[in-house]
Amino acid sequence: MALSEVHGQARAVSALERSLASGHVHHAWCFVGPEGVGKELAAVALTQALTCPEKPNVGCGTCSSCQRVLRRNHPDVTWVLTEDEQVSRGIVGRGDFDHTPSRDIKVEQVRALGERLAFRALESRHKVALLVDAHAMNPQAQNALLKTLEEPPKGTVLVLITSMPDKLLPTIRSRCSKAHFGPLPEAFLVEKIVAKKKIDAATAQQVARLSGGSLARAFELDVKKLEKRREIIEAFEALKRDDARGWLAFAENYGDGRVEAEGALDVLQVWLRDVLAAQAGAVSLVNSDLAELAQKAAGRDGAPAILRRMTVLDEARNAITARNGAVRLQLERMLIEMLA
């Protein structure tokens, strides 16, 4: 595929196309943006452009080289993913590890990457490395990557794909050219959701708004759970500062498992943005069916209080997803900090 086939990301695509057209592609790129908006798709397209013998610096998408890039078995292209992500994608099985698959990109992986990049390309003009969720590199791995970034082997291009650039060392970020990816346009999402889920446009629009501009998240959202979203928000807004039992009940209801807790936090994250938007006078909200409740919540708390709640929520989500924190305990801590 060509970069022109990456939809809804004109700014990033234009920067990459200009770089390719110049014939002097920077040795390190950082693709920054929300999950599921086309960063990895663009990274694949860039890799095909760099390795395609039929259409150099463009990519034909159909030759053997381009197809092998797509299938992740091109000899001059290295993919670096966490063990957990490899399992999620079916690249390996959990039984292939004698331990719980790591959610970190380990220093051993980065060192192995450096050794591989030291060899000459077998077929192409370039050797390309794609680091998916680059923010998952632990500190040792990031420090190991610095040497490659500072002294890249000839013809090497590294692409760091991340939705959390602040977790990367400043020294890494400063050595990368940036390609910024934003949320996908609502109209584009609605079109894809209708085609994929076979639902009406009005429901698809609600799903698109809840996805936060992410096609991946939109496809993952269960349409049947839209009412569950309403239940979570109403239960959250019903919590009272002097009712500790209510906080514990909320944590118990939505803290049975990691997936359920993450889903509830996703809903509340979007909801707090709606409340902040309502306070600023916005007419169009993601949870448009709860506009009256958003106005009521906006009138109860000031912007600093709402922003503080958003920060506490982000900390709870990070503790649950990145640090494997105890789910119910994290929800309880979050609510106590929000409502105290």
Secondary structure as a PSIPRED ss2 file (coil, helix, strand):
# PSIPRED VFORMAT (PSIPRED V4.0)

   1 M C   1.000  0.000  0.000
   2 A C   1.000  0.000  0.000
   3 L H   0.000  1.000  0.000
   4 S H   0.000  1.000  0.000
   5 E H   0.000  1.000  0.000
   6 V C   1.000  0.000  0.000
   7 H C   1.000  0.000  0.000
   8 G C   1.000  0.000  0.000
   9 Q C   1.000  0.000  0.000
  10 A H   0.000  1.000  0.000
  11 R H   0.000  1.000  0.000
  12 A H   0.000  1.000  0.000
  13 V H   0.000  1.000  0.000
  14 S H   0.000  1.000  0.000
  15 A H   0.000  1.000  0.000
  16 L H   0.000  1.000  0.000
  17 E H   0.000  1.000  0.000
  18 R H   0.000  1.000  0.000
  19 S H   0.000  1.000  0.000
  20 L H   0.000  1.000  0.000
  21 A H   0.000  1.000  0.000
  22 S H   0.000  1.000  0.000
  23 G C   1.000  0.000  0.000
  24 H C   1.000  0.000  0.000
  25 V C   1.000  0.000  0.000
  26 H C   1.000  0.000  0.000
  27 H C   1.000  0.000  0.000
  28 A E   0.000  0.000  1.000
  29 W E   0.000  0.000  1.000
  30 C E   0.000  0.000  1.000
  31 F E   0.000  0.000  1.000
  32 V E   0.000  0.000  1.000
  33 G C   1.000  0.000  0.000
  34 P C   1.000  0.000  0.000
  35 E C   1.000  0.000  0.000
  36 G C   1.000  0.000  0.000
  37 V C   1.000  0.000  0.000
  38 G C   1.000  0.000  0.000
  39 K H   0.000  1.000  0.000
  40 E H   0.000  1.000  0.000
  41 L H   0.000  1.000  0.000
  42 A H   0.000  1.000  0.000
  43 A H   0.000  1.000  0.000
  44 V H   0.000  1.000  0.000
  45 A H   0.000  1.000  0.000
  46 L H   0.000  1.000  0.000
  47 T H   0.000  1.000  0.000
  48 Q H   0.000  1.000  0.000
  49 A H   0.000  1.000  0.000
  50 L H   0.000  1.000  0.000
  51 T H   0.000  1.000  0.000
  52 C C   1.000  0.000  0.000
  53 P C   1.000  0.000  0.000
  54 E C   1.000  0.000  0.000
  55 K C   1.000  0.000  0.000
  56 P C   1.000  0.000  0.000
  57 N C   1.000  0.000  0.000
  58 V C   1.000  0.000  0.000
  59 G C   1.000  0.000  0.000
  60 C C   1.000  0.000  0.000
  61 G C   1.000  0.000  0.000
  62 T C   1.000  0.000  0.000
  63 C C   1.000  0.000  0.000
  64 S H   0.000  1.000  0.000
  65 S H   0.000  1.000  0.000
  66 C H   0.000  1.000  0.000
  67 Q H   0.000  1.000  0.000
  68 R H   0.000  1.000  0.000
  69 V H   0.000  1.000  0.000
  70 L H   0.000  1.000  0.000
  71 R C   1.000  0.000  0.000
  72 R C   1.000  0.000  0.000
  73 N C   1.000  0.000  0.000
  74 H C   1.000  0.000  0.000
  75 P C   1.000  0.000  0.000
  76 D C   1.000  0.000  0.000
  77 V E   0.000  0.000  1.000
  78 T E   0.000  0.000  1.000
  79 W E   0.000  0.000  1.000
  80 V E   0.000  0.000  1.000
  81 L C   1.000  0.000  0.000
  82 T C   1.000  0.000  0.000
  83 E H   0.000  1.000  0.000
  84 D H   0.000  1.000  0.000
  85 E H   0.000  1.000  0.000
  86 Q H   0.000  1.000  0.000
  87 V H   0.000  1.000  0.000
  88 S H   0.000  1.000  0.000
  89 R C   1.000  0.000  0.000
  90 G C   1.000  0.000  0.000
  91 I C   1.000  0.000  0.000
  92 V C   1.000  0.000  0.000
  93 G C   1.000  0.000  0.000
  94 R H   0.000  1.000  0.000
  95 G H   0.000  1.000  0.000
  96 D H   0.000  1.000  0.000
  97 F C   1.000  0.000  0.000
  98 D C   1.000  0.000  0.000
  99 H C   1.000  0.000  0.000
 100 T C   1.000  0.000  0.000
 101 P C   1.000  0.000  0.000
 102 S C   1.000  0.000  0.000
 103 R C   1.000  0.000  0.000
 104 D C   1.000  0.000  0.000
 105 I E   0.000  0.000  1.000
 106 K C   1.000  0.000  0.000
 107 V H   0.000  1.000  0.000
 108 E H   0.000  1.000  0.000
 109 Q H   0.000  1.000  0.000
 110 V H   0.000  1.000  0.000
 111 R H   0.000  1.000  0.000
 112 A H   0.000  1.000  0.000
 113 L H   0.000  1.000  0.000
 114 G H   0.000  1.000  0.000
 115 E H   0.000  1.000  0.000
 116 R H   0.000  1.000  0.000
 117 L H   0.000  1.000  0.000
 118 A C   1.000  0.000  0.000
 119 F C   1.000  0.000  0.000
 120 R C   1.000  0.000  0.000
 121 A C   1.000  0.000  0.000
 122 L C   1.000  0.000  0.000
 123 E C   1.000  0.000  0.000
 124 S C   1.000  0.000  0.000
 125 R C   1.000  0.000  0.000
 126 H C   1.000  0.000  0.000
 127 K E   0.000  0.000  1.000
 128 V E   0.000  0.000  1.000
 129 A E   0.000  0.000  1.000
 130 L E   0.000  0.000  1.000
 131 L E   0.000  0.000  1.000
 132 V E   0.000  0.000  1.000
 133 D C   1.000  0.000  0.000
 134 A H   0.000  1.000  0.000
 135 H H   0.000  1.000  0.000
 136 A H   0.000  1.000  0.000
 137 M E   0.000  0.000  1.000
 138 N C   1.000  0.000  0.000
 139 P H   0.000  1.000  0.000
 140 Q H   0.000  1.000  0.000
 141 A H   0.000  1.000  0.000
 142 Q H   0.000  1.000  0.000
 143 N H   0.000  1.000  0.000
 144 A H   0.000  1.000  0.000
 145 L H   0.000  1.000  0.000
 146 L H   0.000  1.000  0.000
 147 K H   0.000  1.000  0.000
 148 T H   0.000  1.000  0.000
 149 L H   0.000  1.000  0.000
 150 E H   0.000  1.000  0.000
 151 E C   1.000  0.000  0.000
 152 P C   1.000  0.000  0.000
 153 P C   1.000  0.000  0.000
 154 K C   1.000  0.000  0.000
 155 G C   1.000  0.000  0.000
 156 T E   0.000  0.000  1.000
 157 V E   0.000  0.000  1.000
 158 L E   0.000  0.000  1.000
 159 V E   0.000  0.000  1.000
 160 L E   0.000  0.000  1.000
 161 I E   0.000  0.000  1.000
 162 T E   0.000  0.000  1.000
 163 S C   1.000  0.000  0.000
 164 M C   1.000  0.000  0.000
 165 P H   0.000  1.000  0.000
 166 D H   0.000  1.000  0.000
 167 K H   0.000  1.000  0.000
 168 L C   1.000  0.000  0.000
 169 L C   1.000  0.000  0.000
 170 P H   0.000  1.000  0.000
 171 T H   0.000  1.000  0.000
 172 I H   0.000  1.000  0.000
 173 R H   0.000  1.000  0.000
 174 S C   1.000  0.000  0.000
 175 R C   1.000  0.000  0.000
 176 C C   1.000  0.000  0.000
 177 S E   0.000  0.000  1.000
 178 K E   0.000  0.000  1.000
 179 A E   0.000  0.000  1.000
 180 H E   0.000  0.000  1.000
 181 F C   1.000  0.000  0.000
 182 G C   1.000  0.000  0.000
 183 P C   1.000  0.000  0.000
 184 L C   1.000  0.000  0.000
 185 P C   1.000  0.000  0.000
 186 E H   0.000  1.000  0.000
 187 A H   0.000  1.000  0.000
 188 F H   0.000  1.000  0.000
 189 L H   0.000  1.000  0.000
 190 V H   0.000  1.000  0.000
 191 E H   0.000  1.000  0.000
 192 K H   0.000  1.000  0.000
 193 I H   0.000  1.000  0.000
 194 V H   0.000  1.000  0.000
 195 A H   0.000  1.000  0.000
 196 K H   0.000  1.000  0.000
 197 K H   0.000  1.000  0.000
 198 K C   1.000  0.000  0.000
 199 I C   1.000  0.000  0.000
 200 D C   1.000  0.000  0.000
 201 A H   0.000  1.000  0.000
 202 A H   0.000  1.000  0.000
 203 T H   0.000  1.000  0.000
 204 A H   0.000  1.000  0.000
 205 Q H   0.000  1.000  0.000
 206 Q H   0.000  1.000  0.000
 207 V H   0.000  1.000  0.000
 208 A H   0.000  1.000  0.000
 209 R H   0.000  1.000  0.000
 210 L H   0.000  1.000  0.000
 211 S C   1.000  0.000  0.000
 212 G C   1.000  0.000  0.000
 213 G C   1.000  0.000  0.000
 214 S C   1.000  0.000  0.000
 215 L H   0.000  1.000  0.000
 216 A H   0.000  1.000  0.000
 217 R H   0.000  1.000  0.000
 218 A H   0.000  1.000  0.000
 219 F H   0.000  1.000  0.000
 220 E H   0.000  1.000  0.000
 221 L C   1.000  0.000  0.000
 222 D C   1.000  0.000  0.000
 223 V H   0.000  1.000  0.000
 224 K H   0.000  1.000  0.000
 225 K H   0.000  1.000  0.000
 226 L H   0.000  1.000  0.000
 227 E H   0.000  1.000  0.000
 228 K H   0.000  1.000  0.000
 229 R H   0.000  1.000  0.000
 230 R H   0.000  1.000  0.000
 231 E H   0.000  1.000  0.000
 232 I H   0.000  1.000  0.000
 233 I H   0.000  1.000  0.000
 234 E H   0.000  1.000  0.000
 235 A H   0.000  1.000  0.000
 236 F H   0.000  1.000  0.000
 237 E H   0.000  1.000  0.000
 238 A C   1.000  0.000  0.000
 239 L C   1.000  0.000  0.000
 240 K C   1.000  0.000  0.000
 241 R C   1.000  0.000  0.000
 242 D C   1.000  0.000  0.000
 243 D C   1.000  0.000  0.000
 244 A H   0.000  1.000  0.000
 245 R H   0.000  1.000  0.000
 246 G H   0.000  1.000  0.000
 247 W H   0.000  1.000  0.000
 248 L H   0.000  1.000  0.000
 249 A H   0.000  1.000  0.000
 250 F H   0.000  1.000  0.000
 251 A H   0.000  1.000  0.000
 252 E H   0.000  1.000  0.000
 253 N H   0.000  1.000  0.000
 254 Y H   0.000  1.000  0.000
 255 G C   1.000  0.000  0.000
 256 D C   1.000  0.000  0.000
 257 G C   1.000  0.000  0.000
 258 R H   0.000  1.000  0.000
 259 V H   0.000  1.000  0.000
 260 E H   0.000  1.000  0.000
 261 A H   0.000  1.000  0.000
 262 E H   0.000  1.000  0.000
 263 G H   0.000  1.000  0.000
 264 A H   0.000  1.000  0.000
 265 L H   0.000  1.000  0.000
 266 D H   0.000  1.000  0.000
 267 V H   0.000  1.000  0.000
 268 L H   0.000  1.000  0.000
 269 Q H   0.000  1.000  0.000
 270 V H   0.000  1.000  0.000
 271 W H   0.000  1.000  0.000
 272 L H   0.000  1.000  0.000
 273 R H   0.000  1.000  0.000
 274 D H   0.000  1.000  0.000
 275 V H   0.000  1.000  0.000
 276 L H   0.000  1.000  0.000
 277 A H   0.000  1.000  0.000
 278 A H   0.000  1.000  0.000
 279 Q H   0.000  1.000  0.000
 280 A C   1.000  0.000  0.000
 281 G C   1.000  0.000  0.000
 282 A C   1.000  0.000  0.000
 283 V C   1.000  0.000  0.000
 284 S C   1.000  0.000  0.000
 285 L C   1.000  0.000  0.000
 286 V C   1.000  0.000  0.000
 287 N C   1.000  0.000  0.000
 288 S H   0.000  1.000  0.000
 289 D H   0.000  1.000  0.000
 290 L H   0.000  1.000  0.000
 291 A H   0.000  1.000  0.000
 292 E H   0.000  1.000  0.000
 293 L H   0.000  1.000  0.000
 294 A H   0.000  1.000  0.000
 295 Q H   0.000  1.000  0.000
 296 K H   0.000  1.000  0.000
 297 A H   0.000  1.000  0.000
 298 A H   0.000  1.000  0.000
 299 G H   0.000  1.000  0.000
 300 R H   0.000  1.000  0.000
 301 D C   1.000  0.000  0.000
 302 G C   1.000  0.000  0.000
 303 A H   0.000  1.000  0.000
 304 P H   0.000  1.000  0.000
 305 A H   0.000  1.000  0.000
 306 I H   0.000  1.000  0.000
 307 L H   0.000  1.000  0.000
 308 R H   0.000  1.000  0.000
 309 R H   0.000  1.000  0.000
 310 M H   0.000  1.000  0.000
 311 T H   0.000  1.000  0.000
 312 V H   0.000  1.000  0.000
 313 L H   0.000  1.000  0.000
 314 D H   0.000  1.000  0.000
 315 E H   0.000  1.000  0.000
 316 A H   0.000  1.000  0.000
 317 R H   0.000  1.000  0.000
 318 N H   0.000  1.000  0.000
 319 A H   0.000  1.000  0.000
 320 I H   0.000  1.000  0.000
 321 T H   0.000  1.000  0.000
 322 A C   1.000  0.000  0.000
 323 R C   1.000  0.000  0.000
 324 N C   1.000  0.000  0.000
 325 G C   1.000  0.000  0.000
 326 A C   1.000  0.000  0.000
 327 V H   0.000  1.000  0.000
 328 R H   0.000  1.000  0.000
 329 L H   0.000  1.000  0.000
 330 Q H   0.000  1.000  0.000
 331 L H   0.000  1.000  0.000
 332 E H   0.000  1.000  0.000
 333 R H   0.000  1.000  0.000
 334 M H   0.000  1.000  0.000
 335 L H   0.000  1.000  0.000
 336 I H   0.000  1.000  0.000
 337 E H   0.000  1.000  0.000
 338 M H   0.000  1.000  0.000
 339 L H   0.000  1.000  0.000
 340 A C   1.000  0.000  0.000
